[in-house]
Amino acid sequence: MESVELLREAIRIHGEGIPLCAVTVAGARGSIPQEIGAKAIIGSDGLICGTIGGGRVEARGIAKARELLTTDMAAFLETINLNRDLGMTCAGEMTLFYEVFRPDSIWRIVVFGAGHIAQRLCRFLTELDCRTICVDTRPEWIERLPENNKLEQRLVESYADGVGAVTPGAFVLAVTMGHATDVPVLQALSNSGVRAAFIGAVGSDSKAAVMRRELRERGVSEEFIKQIQCPVGEKIGGNTPPEIAVSILSQLVRLRGSNRQ
Protein backbone atom coordinates (compact mmCIF):
# COMPACT_ATOMS: atom_id res chain seq x y z
CA MET A 1 0.00 0.00 0.00
CA GLU A 2 1.41 3.38 -1.03
CA SER A 3 1.90 6.06 1.62
CA VAL A 4 -0.91 8.28 0.29
CA GLU A 5 -3.38 5.37 0.25
CA LEU A 6 -2.26 4.37 3.74
CA LEU A 7 -2.86 7.86 5.07
CA ARG A 8 -6.30 7.96 3.46
CA GLU A 9 -7.12 4.70 5.19
CA ALA A 10 -5.88 6.12 8.51
CA ILE A 11 -8.13 9.18 8.05
CA ARG A 12 -11.11 6.93 7.32
CA ILE A 13 -10.49 4.78 10.39
CA HIS A 14 -9.92 7.81 12.60
CA GLY A 15 -13.13 9.36 11.32
CA GLU A 16 -15.01 6.27 12.54
CA GLY A 17 -13.83 7.00 16.07
CA ILE A 18 -11.25 4.20 16.23
CA PRO A 19 -7.97 4.98 18.06
CA LEU A 20 -4.85 4.21 16.07
CA CYS A 21 -1.09 4.65 16.08
CA ALA A 22 0.93 5.53 12.98
CA VAL A 23 4.49 4.17 13.08
CA THR A 24 7.06 5.61 10.68
CA VAL A 25 10.64 4.55 9.96
CA ALA A 26 12.15 7.96 10.68
CA GLY A 27 15.83 7.13 10.48
CA ALA A 28 18.27 4.31 9.83
CA ARG A 29 21.92 3.27 10.04
CA GLY A 30 23.41 0.24 8.39
CA SER A 31 21.38 -2.69 7.10
CA ILE A 32 17.64 -2.59 7.86
CA PRO A 33 14.60 -4.53 6.54
CA GLN A 34 12.70 -1.45 5.31
CA GLU A 35 13.34 1.99 3.87
CA ILE A 36 13.10 5.35 5.61
CA GLY A 37 9.56 6.73 5.37
CA ALA A 38 7.85 3.34 5.50
CA LYS A 39 4.68 3.40 7.62
CA ALA A 40 2.33 1.06 9.44
CA ILE A 41 -1.07 1.81 10.97
CA ILE A 42 -1.71 -0.09 14.18
CA GLY A 43 -4.87 -0.37 16.28
CA SER A 44 -5.55 -1.86 19.67
CA ASP A 45 -5.93 -5.30 18.06
CA GLY A 46 -2.69 -5.09 16.08
CA LEU A 47 -1.57 -4.23 12.56
CA ILE A 48 -4.24 -2.63 10.35
CA CYS A 49 -2.27 -1.82 7.21
CA GLY A 50 1.21 -0.93 5.94
CA THR A 51 4.53 -2.34 7.13
CA ILE A 52 7.74 -1.19 8.80
CA GLY A 53 9.67 -4.30 7.85
CA GLY A 54 7.85 -7.37 9.08
CA GLY A 55 9.23 -9.99 11.44
CA ARG A 56 10.72 -8.97 14.78
CA VAL A 57 10.88 -5.28 13.87
CA GLU A 58 7.19 -5.13 13.14
CA ALA A 59 6.34 -7.19 16.20
CA ARG A 60 8.31 -4.68 18.31
CA GLY A 61 6.55 -1.75 16.63
CA ILE A 62 3.09 -3.30 17.09
CA ALA A 63 3.74 -4.05 20.76
CA LYS A 64 4.95 -0.51 21.45
CA ALA A 65 2.07 1.07 19.51
CA ARG A 66 -0.51 -0.98 21.40
CA GLU A 67 1.14 0.03 24.66
CA LEU A 68 1.00 3.73 23.71
CA LEU A 69 -2.71 3.42 22.87
CA THR A 70 -3.34 2.58 26.54
CA THR A 71 -1.57 5.74 27.76
CA ASP A 72 -2.07 9.50 27.40
CA MET A 73 1.05 9.90 25.25
CA ALA A 74 0.61 11.49 21.82
CA ALA A 75 4.03 10.65 20.34
CA PHE A 76 7.14 8.58 21.02
CA LEU A 77 10.52 8.18 19.34
CA GLU A 78 12.83 5.20 19.80
CA THR A 79 15.98 3.90 18.19
CA ILE A 80 16.37 0.13 18.02
CA ASN A 81 19.63 -1.76 17.51
CA LEU A 82 18.45 -4.73 15.46
CA ASN A 83 21.15 -7.10 16.67
CA ARG A 84 21.40 -6.11 20.33
CA ASP A 85 17.73 -5.34 21.02
CA LEU A 86 15.98 -7.84 18.75
CA GLY A 87 18.57 -10.57 18.19
CA MET A 88 18.52 -10.11 14.43
CA THR A 89 21.49 -10.79 12.19
CA CYS A 90 21.14 -7.29 10.69
CA ALA A 91 23.74 -4.98 12.21
CA GLY A 92 21.79 -1.77 11.62
CA GLU A 93 19.68 0.58 13.70
CA MET A 94 16.16 1.88 13.05
CA THR A 95 14.51 4.96 14.49
CA LEU A 96 10.74 4.59 14.80
CA PHE A 97 8.37 7.51 15.30
CA TYR A 98 5.00 6.73 16.87
CA GLU A 99 2.00 9.10 16.55
CA VAL A 100 -1.15 8.30 18.50
CA PHE A 101 -4.55 9.50 17.29
CA ARG A 102 -7.52 9.09 19.59
CA PRO A 103 -11.24 9.61 18.81
CA ASP A 104 -11.57 12.45 21.28
CA SER A 105 -8.97 14.46 19.39
CA ILE A 106 -11.25 15.03 16.40
CA TRP A 107 -14.49 17.00 16.19
CA ARG A 108 -17.05 14.73 14.58
CA ILE A 109 -20.33 16.03 13.14
CA VAL A 110 -23.06 13.82 11.65
CA VAL A 111 -25.65 15.61 9.51
CA PHE A 112 -28.84 13.72 8.67
CA GLY A 113 -30.21 15.20 5.46
CA ALA A 114 -28.42 16.60 2.43
CA GLY A 115 -31.03 19.14 1.38
CA HIS A 116 -30.77 22.90 0.90
CA ILE A 117 -29.62 23.74 4.44
CA ALA A 118 -27.17 20.84 4.65
CA GLN A 119 -25.66 21.71 1.26
CA ARG A 120 -24.60 25.11 2.63
CA LEU A 121 -23.72 23.86 6.11
CA CYS A 122 -21.49 21.03 4.88
CA ARG A 123 -19.55 23.45 2.67
CA PHE A 124 -18.94 25.70 5.68
CA LEU A 125 -17.86 22.73 7.81
CA THR A 126 -15.16 21.69 5.33
CA GLU A 127 -13.39 24.92 6.24
CA LEU A 128 -13.20 23.92 9.92
CA ASP A 129 -11.02 21.43 11.76
CA CYS A 130 -13.66 18.73 11.93
CA ARG A 131 -14.83 15.53 10.28
CA THR A 132 -18.38 15.61 8.86
CA ILE A 133 -20.57 12.73 7.71
CA CYS A 134 -23.70 13.66 5.74
CA VAL A 135 -26.39 10.97 5.56
CA ASP A 136 -29.28 10.93 3.10
CA THR A 137 -31.56 8.52 1.26
CA ARG A 138 -31.57 10.54 -1.97
CA PRO A 139 -28.64 9.96 -4.32
CA GLU A 140 -29.32 13.15 -6.26
CA TRP A 141 -28.76 15.24 -3.12
CA ILE A 142 -25.77 13.23 -1.92
CA GLU A 143 -24.15 13.77 -5.31
CA ARG A 144 -24.47 17.56 -4.92
CA LEU A 145 -22.24 17.58 -1.84
CA PRO A 146 -18.68 18.79 -2.42
CA GLU A 147 -15.80 16.34 -2.73
CA ASN A 148 -13.60 16.95 0.31
CA ASN A 149 -11.50 14.68 2.51
CA LYS A 150 -13.17 16.22 5.59
CA LEU A 151 -16.65 15.29 4.36
CA GLU A 152 -18.03 11.77 3.94
CA GLN A 153 -21.14 11.30 1.82
CA ARG A 154 -23.20 8.36 3.06
CA LEU A 155 -26.17 7.08 1.04
CA VAL A 156 -28.62 4.91 3.03
CA GLU A 157 -31.98 3.26 2.45
CA SER A 158 -33.51 4.94 5.50
CA TYR A 159 -32.16 7.80 7.60
CA ALA A 160 -32.17 5.61 10.71
CA ASP A 161 -29.67 3.31 8.96
CA GLY A 162 -27.11 6.11 9.27
CA VAL A 163 -27.13 6.17 13.07
CA GLY A 164 -24.14 3.82 13.04
CA ALA A 165 -22.07 6.81 11.90
CA VAL A 166 -22.60 8.50 15.28
CA THR A 167 -19.73 7.88 17.70
CA PRO A 168 -19.51 8.96 21.36
CA GLY A 169 -19.00 12.72 21.66
CA ALA A 170 -20.19 13.50 18.13
CA PHE A 171 -22.41 16.47 17.27
CA VAL A 172 -25.63 15.32 15.57
CA LEU A 173 -27.92 17.41 13.36
CA ALA A 174 -31.32 16.33 12.03
CA VAL A 175 -32.06 18.42 8.94
CA THR A 176 -34.02 15.91 6.89
CA MET A 177 -37.22 16.56 4.93
CA GLY A 178 -39.31 17.20 8.06
CA HIS A 179 -40.20 15.90 11.49
CA ALA A 180 -41.66 12.71 9.95
CA THR A 181 -38.12 11.68 8.93
CA ASP A 182 -36.33 13.38 11.84
CA VAL A 183 -38.24 11.42 14.50
CA PRO A 184 -37.12 7.92 13.37
CA VAL A 185 -33.51 9.14 13.32
CA LEU A 186 -33.76 10.50 16.85
CA GLN A 187 -35.50 7.35 18.07
CA ALA A 188 -32.79 5.16 16.53
CA LEU A 189 -30.11 7.35 18.10
CA SER A 190 -31.78 6.98 21.50
CA ASN A 191 -32.01 3.20 21.04
CA SER A 192 -28.32 2.98 20.08
CA GLY A 193 -27.22 4.17 23.51
CA VAL A 194 -24.45 6.30 21.97
CA ARG A 195 -23.93 9.50 23.96
CA ALA A 196 -23.71 12.44 21.55
CA ALA A 197 -22.22 15.73 22.72
CA PHE A 198 -24.98 17.70 21.00
CA ILE A 199 -28.24 16.89 19.22
CA GLY A 200 -29.99 19.55 17.14
CA ALA A 201 -32.99 19.57 14.85
CA VAL A 202 -34.22 22.23 12.44
CA GLY A 203 -37.74 23.52 12.94
CA SER A 204 -40.08 25.92 14.70
CA ASP A 205 -41.29 25.84 18.28
CA SER A 206 -44.51 24.18 17.10
CA LYS A 207 -42.57 21.50 15.21
CA ALA A 208 -40.44 20.93 18.30
CA ALA A 209 -43.56 20.32 20.40
CA VAL A 210 -44.95 17.80 17.88
CA MET A 211 -41.57 16.06 17.57
CA ARG A 212 -41.15 15.71 21.33
CA ARG A 213 -44.69 14.38 21.71
CA GLU A 214 -44.11 11.74 19.02
CA LEU A 215 -40.82 10.69 20.59
CA ARG A 216 -42.56 10.20 23.94
CA GLU A 217 -45.26 8.13 22.24
CA ARG A 218 -42.49 5.95 20.78
CA GLY A 219 -41.07 5.34 24.25
CA VAL A 220 -38.02 7.61 24.03
CA SER A 221 -36.84 8.68 27.48
CA GLU A 222 -37.42 12.19 28.77
CA GLU A 223 -33.69 12.46 29.49
CA PHE A 224 -32.87 11.96 25.80
CA ILE A 225 -35.65 14.29 24.62
CA LYS A 226 -34.30 17.09 26.83
CA GLN A 227 -30.94 16.85 25.02
CA ILE A 228 -32.50 17.83 21.68
CA GLN A 229 -32.04 21.47 20.71
CA CYS A 230 -34.96 22.43 18.49
CA PRO A 231 -35.00 24.89 16.84
CA VAL A 232 -31.26 24.49 16.35
CA GLY A 233 -29.06 27.51 15.61
CA GLU A 234 -28.41 30.96 16.99
CA LYS A 235 -31.19 33.54 16.77
CA ILE A 236 -29.56 35.48 13.94
CA GLY A 237 -30.39 36.14 10.30
CA GLY A 238 -33.46 35.18 8.36
CA ASN A 239 -35.15 32.01 7.20
CA THR A 240 -33.25 31.25 3.99
CA PRO A 241 -31.14 28.05 3.80
CA PRO A 242 -27.79 29.93 3.80
CA GLU A 243 -28.81 32.03 6.81
CA ILE A 244 -30.09 29.01 8.70
CA ALA A 245 -26.83 27.21 7.92
CA VAL A 246 -24.84 30.16 9.28
CA SER A 247 -26.94 30.23 12.45
CA ILE A 248 -26.32 26.49 12.99
CA LEU A 249 -22.62 26.87 12.27
CA SER A 250 -22.39 29.71 14.80
CA GLN A 251 -23.98 27.57 17.49
CA LEU A 252 -21.73 24.59 16.75
CA VAL A 253 -18.58 26.72 16.93
CA ARG A 254 -19.72 28.33 20.19
CA LEU A 255 -20.50 24.96 21.77
CA ARG A 256 -17.25 23.46 20.55
CA GLY A 257 -15.37 26.34 22.21
CA SER A 258 -17.27 25.79 25.47
CA ASN A 259 -16.47 22.06 25.44
CA ARG A 260 -12.76 22.79 25.09
CA GLN A 261 -12.66 24.98 28.19
C-alpha positions in Angstrom: 0.0 0.0 0.0 1.4 3.4 -1.0 1.9 6.1 1.6 -0.9 8.3 0.3 -3.4 5.4 0.3 -2.3 4.4 3.7 -2.9 7.9 5.1 -6.3 8.0 3.5 -7.1 4.7 5.2 -5.9 6.1 8.5 -8.1 9.2 8.1 -11.1 6.9 7.3 -10.5 4.8 10.4 -9.9 7.8 12.6 -13.1 9.4 11.3 -15.0 6.3 12.5 -13.8 7.0 16.1 -11.2 4.2 16.2 -8.0 5.0 18.1 -4.8 4.2 16.1 -1.1 4.7 16.1 0.9 5.5 13.0 4.5 4.2 13.1 7.1 5.6 10.7 10.6 4.6 10.0 12.1 8.0 10.7 15.8 7.1 10.5 18.3 4.3 9.8 21.9 3.3 10.0 23.4 0.2 8.4 21.4 -2.7 7.1 17.6 -2.6 7.9 14.6 -4.5 6.5 12.7 -1.4 5.3 13.3 2.0 3.9 13.1 5.3 5.6 9.6 6.7 5.4 7.8 3.3 5.5 4.7 3.4 7.6 2.3 1.1 9.4 -1.1 1.8 11.0 -1.7 -0.1 14.2 -4.9 -0.4 16.3 -5.5 -1.9 19.7 -5.9 -5.3 18.1 -2.7 -5.1 16.1 -1.6 -4.2 12.6 -4.2 -2.6 10.4 -2.3 -1.8 7.2 1.2 -0.9 5.9 4.5 -2.3 7.1 7.7 -1.2 8.8 9.7 -4.3 7.9 7.9 -7.4 9.1 9.2 -10.0 11.4 10.7 -9.0 14.8 10.9 -5.3 13.9 7.2 -5.1 13.1 6.3 -7.2 16.2 8.3 -4.7 18.3 6.5 -1.7 16.6 3.1 -3.3 17.1 3.7 -4.1 20.8 4.9 -0.5 21.5 2.1 1.1 19.5 -0.5 -1.0 21.4 1.1 0.0 24.7 1.0 3.7 23.7 -2.7 3.4 22.9 -3.3 2.6 26.5 -1.6 5.7 27.8 -2.1 9.5 27.4 1.1 9.9 25.2 0.6 11.5 21.8 4.0 10.6 20.3 7.1 8.6 21.0 10.5 8.2 19.3 12.8 5.2 19.8 16.0 3.9 18.2 16.4 0.1 18.0 19.6 -1.8 17.5 18.4 -4.7 15.5 21.2 -7.1 16.7 21.4 -6.1 20.3 17.7 -5.3 21.0 16.0 -7.8 18.8 18.6 -10.6 18.2 18.5 -10.1 14.4 21.5 -10.8 12.2 21.1 -7.3 10.7 23.7 -5.0 12.2 21.8 -1.8 11.6 19.7 0.6 13.7 16.2 1.9 13.0 14.5 5.0 14.5 10.7 4.6 14.8 8.4 7.5 15.3 5.0 6.7 16.9 2.0 9.1 16.5 -1.2 8.3 18.5 -4.6 9.5 17.3 -7.5 9.1 19.6 -11.2 9.6 18.8 -11.6 12.5 21.3 -9.0 14.5 19.4 -11.2 15.0 16.4 -14.5 17.0 16.2 -17.1 14.7 14.6 -20.3 16.0 13.1 -23.1 13.8 11.7 -25.6 15.6 9.5 -28.8 13.7 8.7 -30.2 15.2 5.5 -28.4 16.6 2.4 -31.0 19.1 1.4 -30.8 22.9 0.9 -29.6 23.7 4.4 -27.2 20.8 4.7 -25.7 21.7 1.3 -24.6 25.1 2.6 -23.7 23.9 6.1 -21.5 21.0 4.9 -19.6 23.4 2.7 -18.9 25.7 5.7 -17.9 22.7 7.8 -15.2 21.7 5.3 -13.4 24.9 6.2 -13.2 23.9 9.9 -11.0 21.4 11.8 -13.7 18.7 11.9 -14.8 15.5 10.3 -18.4 15.6 8.9 -20.6 12.7 7.7 -23.7 13.7 5.7 -26.4 11.0 5.6 -29.3 10.9 3.1 -31.6 8.5 1.3 -31.6 10.5 -2.0 -28.6 10.0 -4.3 -29.3 13.2 -6.3 -28.8 15.2 -3.1 -25.8 13.2 -1.9 -24.1 13.8 -5.3 -24.5 17.6 -4.9 -22.2 17.6 -1.8 -18.7 18.8 -2.4 -15.8 16.3 -2.7 -13.6 17.0 0.3 -11.5 14.7 2.5 -13.2 16.2 5.6 -16.7 15.3 4.4 -18.0 11.8 3.9 -21.1 11.3 1.8 -23.2 8.4 3.1 -26.2 7.1 1.0 -28.6 4.9 3.0 -32.0 3.3 2.5 -33.5 4.9 5.5 -32.2 7.8 7.6 -32.2 5.6 10.7 -29.7 3.3 9.0 -27.1 6.1 9.3 -27.1 6.2 13.1 -24.1 3.8 13.0 -22.1 6.8 11.9 -22.6 8.5 15.3 -19.7 7.9 17.7 -19.5 9.0 21.4 -19.0 12.7 21.7 -20.2 13.5 18.1 -22.4 16.5 17.3 -25.6 15.3 15.6 -27.9 17.4 13.4 -31.3 16.3 12.0 -32.1 18.4 8.9 -34.0 15.9 6.9 -37.2 16.6 4.9 -39.3 17.2 8.1 -40.2 15.9 11.5 -41.7 12.7 9.9 -38.1 11.7 8.9 -36.3 13.4 11.8 -38.2 11.4 14.5 -37.1 7.9 13.4 -33.5 9.1 13.3 -33.8 10.5 16.9 -35.5 7.4 18.1 -32.8 5.2 16.5 -30.1 7.3 18.1 -31.8 7.0 21.5 -32.0 3.2 21.0 -28.3 3.0 20.1 -27.2 4.2 23.5 -24.4 6.3 22.0 -23.9 9.5 24.0 -23.7 12.4 21.6 -22.2 15.7 22.7 -25.0 17.7 21.0 -28.2 16.9 19.2 -30.0 19.6 17.1 -33.0 19.6 14.8 -34.2 22.2 12.4 -37.7 23.5 12.9 -40.1 25.9 14.7 -41.3 25.8 18.3 -44.5 24.2 17.1 -42.6 21.5 15.2 -40.4 20.9 18.3 -43.6 20.3 20.4 -44.9 17.8 17.9 -41.6 16.1 17.6 -41.2 15.7 21.3 -44.7 14.4 21.7 -44.1 11.7 19.0 -40.8 10.7 20.6 -42.6 10.2 23.9 -45.3 8.1 22.2 -42.5 6.0 20.8 -41.1 5.3 24.2 -38.0 7.6 24.0 -36.8 8.7 27.5 -37.4 12.2 28.8 -33.7 12.5 29.5 -32.9 12.0 25.8 -35.7 14.3 24.6 -34.3 17.1 26.8 -30.9 16.8 25.0 -32.5 17.8 21.7 -32.0 21.5 20.7 -35.0 22.4 18.5 -35.0 24.9 16.8 -31.3 24.5 16.4 -29.1 27.5 15.6 -28.4 31.0 17.0 -31.2 33.5 16.8 -29.6 35.5 13.9 -30.4 36.1 10.3 -33.5 35.2 8.4 -35.1 32.0 7.2 -33.2 31.2 4.0 -31.1 28.1 3.8 -27.8 29.9 3.8 -28.8 32.0 6.8 -30.1 29.0 8.7 -26.8 27.2 7.9 -24.8 30.2 9.3 -26.9 30.2 12.4 -26.3 26.5 13.0 -22.6 26.9 12.3 -22.4 29.7 14.8 -24.0 27.6 17.5 -21.7 24.6 16.8 -18.6 26.7 16.9 -19.7 28.3 20.2 -20.5 25.0 21.8 -17.2 23.5 20.6 -15.4 26.3 22.2 -17.3 25.8 25.5 -16.5 22.1 25.4 -12.8 22.8 25.1 -12.7 25.0 28.2 
